[in-house]
Amino acid sequence: MDPNLEIFLLCVMLGSVVGVLAGLLGIGGGLLIVPALVFLLHFFLQIDIEIGMPIAIATSLSTVIMTGLSSARSHYKLGNLDKRIVTYCGLGIAVGATLGAQFASFISGVLLQRIFAVLVILIALQMVFFSRKASKNKVGNLGLSGIGASTGFISALMGIGGGALLVPALVWFQVNIRKAIGCAAFSSIIIAVFGTLNFVITGWNNPNLPEWSFGYVYLPATFGIILTSVLTAPIGAKLGQKLDTAKLRKVFAAFLVLVSIRMIIGIE
């Protein structure tokens, strides 16, 4: 069987898992997609980490566009989008995501792998210990742009939608949790669009990319993941109403730490 087709079929399965976890735990799929794609690209196409990491991150970001649109549409109907937050955060995110994608495209793949793994560990710890406390201060427009720029940079560097970073930051500055989640859903679209576009540009003339690549975006994986993740996310959301998601988040956080340690050690 064509290895590109094998990766596509496995990504269809991966997308179903990512969708359930996103709906169940409210986490971005990139935390799981990136390490999985690095492995699949290495195993089936013998792509080393230098090319595999930017491909995995760019491809993960490309899948966020569709999931972000679906989520943001739902939050818009619920009235969870704050125009001021979305506008000023969005401006910062556009700049940050552009810089993050450019930075990720030009640094060593090994260094990018290590950065990703360390940041995932930090996010996993935040998932376990973050208690959604708020400070005594509200954030101004400049502060929102700064938060957006930081979130955009790190998210584009990791291939994630940014909710795990943006929601805690907004809640800290006394933004209602529902509005914080809604604005993070909308912001993920901006991260994904600007991040993906820059990865496409920086990888456009790279001769070492596999067949069916669009810049650094590997299309078989993108379509495979999107195909099922948009269908299984509602299933995860329904399960979340019945299961103890707090305990599940801790288990998943522990899993992310193990995966990150493996990435730090190396895939070879």
N, C-alpha and C positions, 0 to 999 in steps of 0.2 A: 504493500500500500504506500502511496505517496506520503512522505513524512509531513508535508504541509497539511494534508487531509487528516492525518492522525492527530496533529496538534489541534486542528479545528474541532474535531470530535471530542477531544479531551477538554478543550476550552468550553464546549457546550456543557459538559458535566461540571466544570469549574464554575461556570456562570450560574448554574442552578444552586450551588453551595453558597457562592458569594451573595446571591440575591436573598436567600433565606437568612444568612447571617446579618445582612444589611437591615432587613426588615425586623429581625428578632432583637438585635443588639444595638442598632443605630450606628453601626461603624461603617467606614468606607471600605469598599472592596479592594482597594489598592494594597492594603496591608497584607492581603492574601494573594492577590493577583501577581504582584511583582516577584516575590520569591518563587511562586509556581512557574511563571513564565521563564525565569532565568533557568530553572531546572529543565523545562521542556525544550527550550531552544538548544541547550547544551546537549541533552540526551538524544534528540531526534535530528538536529541539524549541525551538531558539533560546533556551535557558536560559542566562542569564549566570552569571558566576563567583560572584556573591554567593549564589545559590541552588544552583548546580551543585556547588560544593565540599562543603557539608554533605550534599547528597544522595549524592554519590559516596562519601564517607567512611562515612556511615550504611549505605548499601547494601553496601559492601565488608565492613563489620563483620557484617552480617546473614548473609553467605555463610560466614563463619568458624564459625558455630554448628554447621553440619552437618559441615564438614570437621574441626573440632576434636573433635567427638564420635567420629567414625570413627578419628581418630588416637589419641585418648586411650584408646579401647577397646583398641586394639592394644597400646599401651604398658602398660596395666593387665594384660593377659594375659602380657606379658613380664616383669612385676614391676618396671617402671621408675618406678612412682609412689611417692614417699616421702611418707608421711602428714604428717610435720612440715612439710616444705617446702610441700606443697600447701596445708595449712591456713593457715599464717601468710602465705605469699605471696598466697594467695587472698583473705584479709581485706584486705590492702593493695591488691590489684588491684581489688577491688570498689569501694573508695573512690576510687582513682585513676582508674578507667575512668568512674565517674560524673562526677567533676570534669572530666575531659578532654572528655567528650561535651558537657557543659554549656558549657564554655569555647569549644569549637569551634562551638557553635550560636549564640553571641552575639557573636563577633568578626567583623570584616569578612571577606568571602569572599576578597578579594584578599590580605589578611594571612594568612589560613589557607592559601591557595595557596603563598605564599612560605615559610611555616613548614614545610609539608609537603615542599616541594622541597629545602630546606636539610637537613632531617632525613633525607631519602632519600639525599642525597649522603653524609652521615655514615655511614649504614648501609652504603652501597656501599663506602666506604673500609674499614669494619670487615670486610666480606666478603672484601676482598682481603688486608688486613694482619693480621687477628686470627689469632693462632697458638695459641689455647686454652691460654695459660699460666695458672698458678695462683699466688695469693699464699701467704704463710705462715700466713694467718689463716683460721679457719673462721667462718661467720656464725651469729649467734644469732637467736632468734625475732624480736626487735625489728628486727634488720637485714633479715631476710627480709620483714617487713611493709613496711619502707622501700623495698626493692628492688621489691616487688610494686606499691606505690603509684606509684612512678616509672614502672615499666613500663606499668601500667594507664593512667596519664594520657597518656603519649606515644602509646601504641598506639591509644587511643580518639580521640586528636587526629588520627591518621594513617589510621585504618581498617585496621589490621593486627592479626595475632594476637599479636604480641609476642615470638615466638621469637627473632628476630634481636637482641632486647635482653636477654631474660631468660637465654637459654642462656650467653652470654659472662659475664654477671654471676654466675651460679651457679657456673660452672666456675672463675672467678677465686677464689671462696671454697671451693675444694676439693670441690665437689660432683661426683660421678662424671658423666661426659659423657652416658651413657645415661639416668641419672636426671634430669639437667638437661633433656634433650630431652623425656623423658616428662612431667615436671612442667610444662614450657613448653606442651606439647600440651594438658594439662588446663587450665592457666591461660588458654589462648586462648579456651576456652569461657566462662569467667567474664568476660573482657574483652569478648567479643562480646555476651553476654547483657546485661550492665549498660550497655555502650556503646550497643547498639541500642535498648534500652528507653528510655534517656534521649533519644536522637535522635528516637524516636517521640513522646515527650511534648513535647519542645521544638518539634517541627515540626507538631504536631497541628492547630493552628488557622491555619497559614500559608496564606493564599489564593493564593500564587504558585506552589505546588507543582503538578507535572504530574499528569495523570490516572493512576490506578492507584498513587498514593503512599499509604503508611501512615506518617504523620508524614513524616520525611525519608527513609524507606526506599522506594526505587523498585522495586516488586515485579516488573515484567517483567525487569529486570536481575538481581535476586536469584535468581529461579527459573531464568533462562537459564544463569547461571553455575554454580549448584549442579547443574543437570541433567547437565552434562558433567564438571565438575571432579572430582566424586567417582568418576567412572568412569575418568578418565585419570591420576589420581594414582598408582595401582598400576603403570601403564605407565611413568611417569617413574621410579618406584623401581627397576623392573627394568632400565631403561636405565642408571641410575646405577651398576649393578654392572658394566657393560661399558665405560662412557665415562670419560674423564678429567674428573671433575667439578670439580677444582681450576681447570683452565683455563676451563671453562664458566662458573664463578662469576665469574671475572675479566672475561670477555666480557659477561656479564649485568650486572655492576657498572658497566662502562663505558657500557652502554646506559642504565642507570638514571640515571647522571650526565647524559647527553645529554638525556634526558626531563626531568630536574629543571631543567636550564638553560633548556630551552624553557618550562617552567612559570614560572620566575622572570621570563623576558622577557615572558610573557603569552600567553594563548590567542587574543586578538583579532587 
